[in-house]
Amino acid sequence: MNAATEHNNAPNLKFSHMGLSVKELEPMEAFYTNVLGFTVTDRGTAGGMQLVFLSRDPLDHHQIVLASGRPPRLPPNTANPQFGPSINQISFKVGSLDDLRDILKRLNQSGGESIFPANHGVAWSIYAHDPEGNNLEFFVDTEWYITQPFLIPLDFSKTNAEIFELTKSMCESSEGYQPYEQWRGAIAPKMTPYVERASSH
């Protein structure tokens, strides 16, 4: 079976949004709106749950839904307490290292917990918890691909230029190294594309 046949057999979809079960809506809404800049697009009650819809894109009515009903206690992740027991992480892409530094500042100002800057080679990241312990990742892509998983601490005491050069040198000596665009070009034919289709009405 070739790649084209595999694509034809796959559903035509792309990831859209996610819902989070929460214990307390107000502090969660405040975090996602005040710290991360989401806008409340709707709120209401359905299925016995209180719902808050959040988005940062007018083309998406909601990208995150906060829904009441999370049990008051869930056991921690048994492998690593940084990550959630059911949702491993929620990731947000940012535009640059300066944007990542801005996120770090905002997290520190808001009393963020479990803040961990990380260098994946393919991306620079900050991990942190929201008010209910869900693990969030904020990341910016680098220009290089190396075999994943890979993680070392990211030192924000260094300048952007220093971080760039250190990462570039590290990647060039790591397994699987290639320019990220080259890797994307090689993997793209293996992936199922999402196709926008005209309405049948």
N, C-alpha and C positions, 0 to 999 in steps of 0.2 A: 504493500500500500504506500503510495507516494504522499508527499506533503499536501498536494492539492486535494487528493481524495480524502485525506484526514480532515482538511478544512471543511469540505462539503458535508461531512458527517457530523460536524460539531455544531452546537447551537450558536446562533448569532446574538452574542451578548457582550456586555462590558460591565465592569463593576460600577455601581452607582452610589450607594449610601449604606450606612450601618446604623443599627440601633443599640443603645446601651441601657441595660436595666440598672436603675440607680436606687439608692436608699433614700437620699434627700435631694429633691429637685433643685431647691434654691441655691445652695452652694455650688452645685454642678453647673447650673445655668450661668451663675456669676463668673465662674472660671472660664467657661467656653466663650462667653461674650466679652467679658472685661479683659481677660488675659490673652485669649487667642483670636479675638476679633470676629467671632461669628455673630450673625444677626438672627434673632428669633423671627421666623416667618409665620408661625402659627402655634397655637397651643390649644389643648382641649382634653377631653376624656373619651376613651373608647376601650371596650373589653375589660372594664374594671381598672384601667390604668390612667394615670395622668401623663400627658404627653407634651413635650416641648420640641418643636421642629427648628433646626438650626441649619444655616447655610452661609457660604461665603461666595456664592456664584448665583446670579439671577437666573441662569439657565437651569439650575437645580433647586426645586422648591425646598428640598432638605438634603443635606449631606450627612447629618447626624441627627438621630432622634433620641432624646432622653425620655425614658419610660420608667415610671415608678414600679416597684415590685421586687427589687433585688433583695434577697434574704439578708438579714442584718449581719450574718457572719458566714464567710466562705473561707475554707482553709487556704493557706498560701500555696503558691506554686511549689511543688516538692523538689524541683530541680534548681530554681533560682528565684529568690524573693523579689527581684526587680521586675519579674514578669508575672502577669496575672494568672489566676487559676483556670480561667476559661478563655478570656481574650488575652492572647499573648502580648500584643501591642497594637496601637493605633498610630499610623505614621502620617506625618504631614510634610510635604515638600516645601522648602523655602528657596529663595532665589540666589542667595550668595552667602559667603562666610560672614559678611557684615549682618545680614538678616539673622543668621544663626546666633551671632553675638547678641543681637537685640532680643531674641527669644530667651537667651540665658539671663539677660538683665531683667526681663519681665518676670521670668520664673522666680528669680531670687527676690525681687521686690514683692511678689505675691505670696511669699512663704512656701514656694515649691519644695517638694520632698523627693528624695531619692534621685537627685540630679546627677547624671553621669555622662560627661562628654566622651565620645568614642570616635575612633578613626577606623573605618572599614576598608580603606583603600579605594573602593568604588564610591564611597560617600563619607562625608563628615557628618556626625550625628550628635544630638543631645537626647538622652533618655531622661524622663521625669515622670512622676506620678501626678494624676489629677486628684481632686479632693477625696475621691473614694478609692484611690489606689490603683486605678487602671494605668497601665504603663503606656506612655506616649513616646513617640520618636519624632523628632524634628530633624530633617536632613537636607543636605545639598549635595548633588552629584559632583564627583570629580571628573577628570578627563580620562581616567584609566580604569581598566578592568583587571582584577586579579581573582583567583579562585576563592569562592566563598564557602563556608563562613570564615570571616577574618575580623578580628577586633583587637585594637590596642587603645589605651586611653588617649584622648585628644587634649593637648595642652593649650588652653586659650591665653596663657601668658605670652605666647609667641605671637609674632605679627602674622598677618595673612600671608605675606610673602614667604615667611619662614615655614608656616604650615604647608603651603603649596609645595615648596622645594623639598621638604622632608618627606612628604607623602609621595611625591613623584619619584624620588630616589628609592624609597622603600618599595613602591610598586614595581619599579624596573627590575628589582632583584627578587621579586616574589613569584610564586608558582602561577602560571596561567596569564602572565602579564601581556596585555595588548591595549592599544587605544580603545576607549569605551565605544566609540563610533564603529570601529572594526568589529567588536564583539556584537554590537546591536545589529549590524548588517548581516552577520553570520547566523544569529538566532532568529531574526525576523521571519525567514521563510518557513521556520518550524512552528510558528505560532498561528493561531486562528484569528483572522482579522474580524473586527466588528464592522458591519456595513450599514450605513444610514440608508433607509429605504423610504421612498415616497409613500404617503398615505394611500390606502386602497379606497378611501371614501371619495 
